[in-house]
Amino acid sequence: MRRIIGIFGGTFNPVHNGHTETINYLLETIPFNKILIIPNAVPPHKKVNNVSFEHRLRMVTLAFRNIRRAEVDNREVFRDTPSYAINMVKEILEEEKNAKVIMIVGSDTFSDIQDWYKYKELLTLVDFIVMNRPNFPLPINKDAYNLVNKNLVLEDFLKETSKKGVFEIKVTPLSISSSLIRRDVLRGKELKHLINPEVEKYLKKHKLYESKSSV
């Protein structure tokens, strides 16, 4: 089997246990050689408020540093354009020749795939794993629903093939979101079980998300 490389991108504003649990689960389920964790510098569809890329990158590094085969990648800070997935993917395909490259996204994110920059071309370049959360199924009235191959089994998805596929994996949802954490910090609430303790120390040290302009 070819090398299998995962791409897990996002704003990570901030990174939380839902992100790390997702990657741990995938590394236990699929024989990834590595999963690249790539924070967006200038997200095309989200605001990052007053928290810099450097802060978000540092928090991601703290959260993932003890997870084997998860590698934090800072490439997006060097890009002059918004962090379009297709540009990142083309770079990684050049670096990882002959590897099977898989984008890892949540069902909430994939449901808006038709709004991504050059999404039709992107779907011809890499495979996708969609993490289907029971509380956020793909809407049947959107393009994303029909892109998932519902008859595909994992073994066949991982086989070498020139045709790219979209595979859906059901996951146990964690009731955590970055927006929830930002609100909890603003309100002075405890963040226990929501984020890595080292990430919590970092954001408190730098007083991140303590003003309304950061929420």
C-alpha positions in Angstrom: 0.0 0.0 0.0 1.2 3.5 -0.7 2.0 6.0 2.0 -1.1 7.6 3.4 -0.9 11.2 4.4 -3.7 13.1 6.1 -4.3 16.9 6.1 -6.2 18.4 9.0 -6.6 22.1 8.6 -8.5 24.7 10.5 -8.4 28.0 12.3 -7.9 26.3 15.7 -9.1 29.4 17.5 -8.3 27.9 19.9 -7.4 24.2 19.4 -9.5 22.0 21.7 -9.9 18.3 22.8 -12.4 17.7 20.0 -9.6 18.3 17.5 -7.1 16.1 19.2 -9.6 13.3 19.9 -10.5 13.2 16.2 -6.9 12.8 15.2 -6.2 10.1 17.8 -9.3 8.2 16.6 -8.2 8.4 13.0 -4.6 7.3 13.7 -6.0 4.2 15.5 -8.5 3.4 12.7 -6.5 4.1 9.6 -2.8 3.4 8.9 -1.7 7.0 8.3 2.0 7.5 8.0 1.4 11.0 9.3 -1.4 13.6 9.6 -0.4 17.2 8.9 -2.1 19.6 11.3 -2.2 22.9 9.3 -3.5 26.1 10.9 -4.9 28.6 8.5 -3.2 32.0 8.5 -5.9 33.9 6.6 -9.0 31.7 6.6 -11.2 32.4 3.5 -14.5 31.7 5.4 -13.9 32.6 9.0 -12.6 35.5 11.1 -9.9 34.9 13.7 -10.6 38.0 15.7 -7.6 39.5 17.5 -5.6 36.3 17.9 -2.6 36.1 15.8 -1.5 33.1 13.7 1.6 32.8 15.9 -0.5 32.3 19.0 -2.8 29.8 17.3 0.2 27.9 15.9 1.8 27.7 19.4 -1.4 26.4 20.9 -1.7 23.8 18.2 1.9 22.7 18.8 1.3 22.3 22.5 -1.9 20.3 21.9 -0.5 17.8 19.4 3.1 17.5 20.6 2.6 14.1 22.3 0.5 12.5 19.5 2.8 10.3 17.4 2.4 10.7 13.6 0.7 14.1 14.0 2.9 16.8 12.6 2.1 20.5 13.0 2.8 22.4 9.7 3.2 26.2 9.6 3.3 26.6 5.8 0.2 28.9 5.6 2.0 31.8 7.4 4.2 32.2 4.3 1.3 32.5 1.8 0.4 35.9 0.4 -3.2 34.8 -0.4 -6.0 33.4 1.8 -5.5 29.8 3.0 -7.3 28.1 0.1 -7.2 24.4 0.5 -6.4 23.7 -3.2 -3.1 25.7 -3.0 -2.0 23.8 0.1 -3.0 20.4 -1.5 -1.0 21.1 -4.6 2.1 21.8 -2.6 1.7 18.6 -0.5 1.1 16.5 -3.6 4.4 17.7 -4.9 6.2 16.9 -1.7 4.5 13.5 -1.2 4.8 12.0 -4.6 3.0 8.6 -5.0 1.3 9.0 -1.6 -2.4 8.8 -1.0 -3.3 12.2 0.3 -6.6 12.6 2.3 -8.3 15.8 3.5 -9.9 15.3 6.9 -13.0 17.5 7.5 -16.0 17.6 9.7 -19.5 17.2 8.3 -20.3 20.8 9.2 -17.4 22.0 7.2 -17.9 19.6 4.2 -21.5 20.6 3.9 -20.3 23.9 2.4 -17.8 22.4 0.0 -19.5 24.0 -2.9 -18.4 27.4 -1.5 -14.7 26.4 -1.4 -12.3 28.0 -3.9 -12.0 25.7 -7.0 -13.7 22.9 -5.1 -14.5 20.8 -8.2 -10.8 20.7 -9.1 -9.9 20.0 -5.5 -12.1 16.9 -5.5 -10.1 15.5 -8.4 -6.8 15.9 -6.6 -7.3 14.3 -3.2 -9.5 12.0 -1.3 -11.7 13.2 1.6 -12.6 11.7 4.9 -15.8 13.3 6.4 -16.2 13.0 10.1 -20.0 12.6 10.4 -21.2 13.9 13.7 -24.7 12.5 14.6 -25.8 16.0 15.6 -24.7 17.4 12.2 -25.6 15.1 9.3 -24.9 16.3 5.8 -27.9 18.2 4.5 -29.6 16.2 1.7 -30.3 19.4 -0.3 -26.6 20.3 -0.7 -24.0 19.1 -3.2 -21.9 17.6 -0.4 -24.5 14.9 0.4 -24.3 13.4 -3.1 -20.5 13.5 -3.2 -20.2 10.9 -0.4 -19.9 7.3 -1.8 -22.3 5.6 0.6 -21.5 2.1 -0.6 -17.8 2.4 -0.1 -16.1 0.4 2.6 -12.9 1.6 4.3 -10.7 -1.2 2.9 -11.7 -0.3 -0.7 -11.3 3.5 0.0 -7.7 2.9 1.1 -6.7 0.9 -1.9 -4.6 2.4 -4.6 -6.8 4.1 -7.2 -6.7 7.0 -9.5 -10.3 7.9 -8.8 -10.7 10.1 -5.8 -13.4 9.4 -3.3 -15.3 10.9 -0.3 -15.6 8.5 2.6 -17.8 9.2 5.6 -16.8 8.0 9.1 -19.2 8.2 12.1 -17.6 9.7 15.2 -18.8 10.1 18.8 -19.4 13.9 19.2 -17.7 16.0 21.8 -19.8 19.0 22.8 -16.9 21.3 22.3 -16.4 24.2 19.9 -13.8 27.0 19.7 -16.5 29.6 20.0 -17.7 27.9 23.2 -14.2 28.1 24.7 -13.8 31.7 23.7 -17.1 32.6 25.4 -16.1 30.6 28.5 -12.8 32.4 28.8 -14.6 35.8 28.5 -16.9 34.8 31.3 -14.1 33.4 33.5 -15.4 29.8 33.4 -13.3 26.7 34.0 -12.0 25.0 30.8 -11.5 21.6 32.4 -11.9 18.7 29.9 -12.3 21.1 27.0 -8.7 21.9 26.1 -5.2 20.6 26.8 -3.9 22.0 30.1 -0.8 23.4 28.4 -3.0 25.2 26.0 -5.1 26.6 28.8 -1.9 27.9 30.6 -0.8 29.5 27.3 -4.0 31.4 26.6 -4.2 32.6 30.2 -0.6 33.7 30.2 -1.2 35.8 27.1 -4.7 36.8 28.1 -6.2 35.5 24.9 -10.0 35.8 24.4 -10.4 37.9 27.5 -12.0 40.8 25.6 -15.2 40.9 23.6 -13.3 41.8 20.4 -11.7 38.3 20.5 -15.0 36.4 20.8 
